[in-house]
Amino acid sequence: MPYDPAILDMLRDACADWPTTERKMFGSHCLMLDGHMLVGAWHEGWLARVGPDGMAAALELGTEPFAPAGRPMNGIVLADAEALENPDQRDDLIALALRFVSSLPPK
């Protein structure tokens, strides 16, 4: 199983206020905003696209750099399921992702 469907459902609920679409990416399932990845379910955790400038703040929230195949992807962090269940941590990470993705031109 590439991702936990319960995590995807929690991400959908957490992002219900924004006009997201869904797309399969990284062998997983992501929520997109204006054509850009915002967050996604990943194995037993989830991804947030916080951008290069948001990495330090995201890492302080207990995430780690997303490194599929051992190479970190700058600007994307991996959080565990507990970070999704903790409203403060979840909302802070999603806010970082929204700030970055909203700064990008729509695709």
C-alpha positions in Angstrom: 0.0 0.0 0.0 1.6 3.3 -1.1 -0.4 5.4 1.3 -2.9 5.1 4.1 -6.4 6.0 2.8 -7.3 7.3 6.3 -4.5 9.8 6.1 -5.8 11.0 2.7 -9.2 11.4 4.2 -7.8 13.5 7.0 -5.9 15.7 4.5 -9.1 16.1 2.5 -10.9 17.3 5.7 -8.1 19.6 6.7 -8.0 21.2 3.3 -11.7 21.3 2.7 -11.7 25.2 2.7 -9.6 25.4 -0.4 -10.5 24.4 -4.0 -8.1 21.5 -4.2 -8.0 18.8 -6.8 -6.5 15.4 -6.5 -3.7 13.7 -8.5 -1.5 10.6 -8.2 2.1 11.6 -7.7 5.2 9.9 -6.2 3.3 6.6 -6.3 0.9 8.2 -3.8 -2.1 10.6 -3.8 -1.8 14.4 -3.5 -4.1 17.4 -3.1 -3.3 20.1 -5.6 -4.0 23.8 -5.5 -4.0 25.7 -8.8 -2.2 22.8 -10.4 0.6 22.6 -7.7 1.1 19.9 -5.1 0.0 21.2 -1.7 -0.1 18.1 0.5 -0.2 14.3 0.0 -0.6 11.0 1.7 2.7 9.0 1.8 2.9 5.5 3.3 2.0 6.0 7.0 2.6 9.7 6.9 2.0 12.8 4.7 3.8 15.3 2.6 3.7 19.1 2.6 5.1 21.3 -0.1 6.5 24.2 2.0 9.0 25.6 -0.5 12.7 26.1 0.1 12.1 29.1 2.4 9.7 27.2 4.5 11.9 24.2 5.1 13.5 25.4 8.4 10.1 26.2 9.9 8.7 22.9 8.8 11.7 21.0 10.2 11.1 22.7 13.6 7.6 21.3 13.6 9.0 17.8 13.7 9.1 16.9 10.0 12.0 15.6 7.9 13.0 16.3 4.4 11.2 14.2 1.8 13.9 12.0 0.3 12.5 9.3 -2.0 15.3 7.1 -3.2 17.7 8.8 -0.8 17.7 12.2 -2.5 16.0 15.0 -0.6 13.5 17.1 -2.6 14.1 20.7 -1.6 10.8 22.3 -0.4 8.9 19.1 0.5 8.8 17.6 4.0 7.5 14.3 5.3 5.4 14.3 8.5 4.1 11.3 10.4 0.4 10.6 11.0 0.7 12.0 14.5 1.4 15.4 13.0 -1.9 15.2 11.1 -3.8 14.3 14.3 -2.3 17.2 16.2 -4.3 20.2 15.1 -1.7 22.8 15.9 1.1 21.0 14.1 -1.2 20.0 11.2 -2.5 23.6 10.7 1.0 25.1 10.9 2.3 22.7 8.3 -0.6 23.3 6.0 -0.3 27.1 6.5 3.4 26.9 5.4 2.3 24.8 2.3 -0.5 27.2 1.5 1.8 30.2 1.8 4.3 28.7 -0.7 1.8 27.2 -3.2 -0.3 30.3 -3.2 2.8 32.3 -4.3 3.2 30.2 -7.5 1.4 31.1 -10.7 -1.5 28.8 -11.5 -0.8 26.0 -14.0 
